[in-house]
Amino acid sequence: MKHPIALILSSLAFVAGAAVSAAAPVAENWENHCAKCHGADGKGQTKAGKKLQVKDYTDAKVQAEMKDADIIKFTTDGAFDKAGKEKMKAYKDELSADEIKAFVAYIRKFKA
């Protein structure tokens, strides 16, 4: 084979492209991972959301109190109550860093 490096680079480019294309759109990730508690509309008025007392993301005051870094941290590492009990599971093993960061803009769009 005359160009083994070119073949290797082509293969790596293909694999990298496949990994990028595997990322799900933020709306799909919201539906699959968040809507059960936070609701499709971000209001948190689902059975699970009410039980966990999740915040209403359509409330401007709630939005103003939330920092982008906190949204990323809670989505990445999970959320816990004051007693240390898990309120929301961590998604760092299921979603890429870019997919998690995409939630920031998605959640911001709920603001009324």
Rosetta blueprint (number, residue, H / E / L):
1 M L
2 K L
3 H L
4 P H
5 I H
6 A H
7 L H
8 I H
9 L H
10 S H
11 S H
12 L H
13 A H
14 F H
15 V H
16 A H
17 G H
18 A H
19 A H
20 V H
21 S H
22 A L
23 A L
24 A L
25 P L
26 V H
27 A H
28 E H
29 N H
30 W H
31 E H
32 N H
33 H H
34 C L
35 A H
36 K H
37 C H
38 H H
39 G L
40 A L
41 D L
42 G L
43 K L
44 G L
45 Q L
46 T L
47 K H
48 A H
49 G H
50 K H
51 K H
52 L H
53 Q L
54 V L
55 K L
56 D L
57 Y L
58 T L
59 D L
60 A H
61 K H
62 V H
63 Q H
64 A H
65 E H
66 M L
67 K L
68 D H
69 A H
70 D H
71 I H
72 I H
73 K H
74 F H
75 T H
76 T H
77 D H
78 G L
79 A E
80 F E
81 D L
82 K L
83 A L
84 G L
85 K L
86 E E
87 K E
88 M E
89 K L
90 A L
91 Y L
92 K L
93 D L
94 E L
95 L L
96 S L
97 A H
98 D H
99 E H
100 I H
101 K H
102 A H
103 F H
104 V H
105 A H
106 Y H
107 I H
108 R H
109 K L
110 F L
111 K L
112 A L
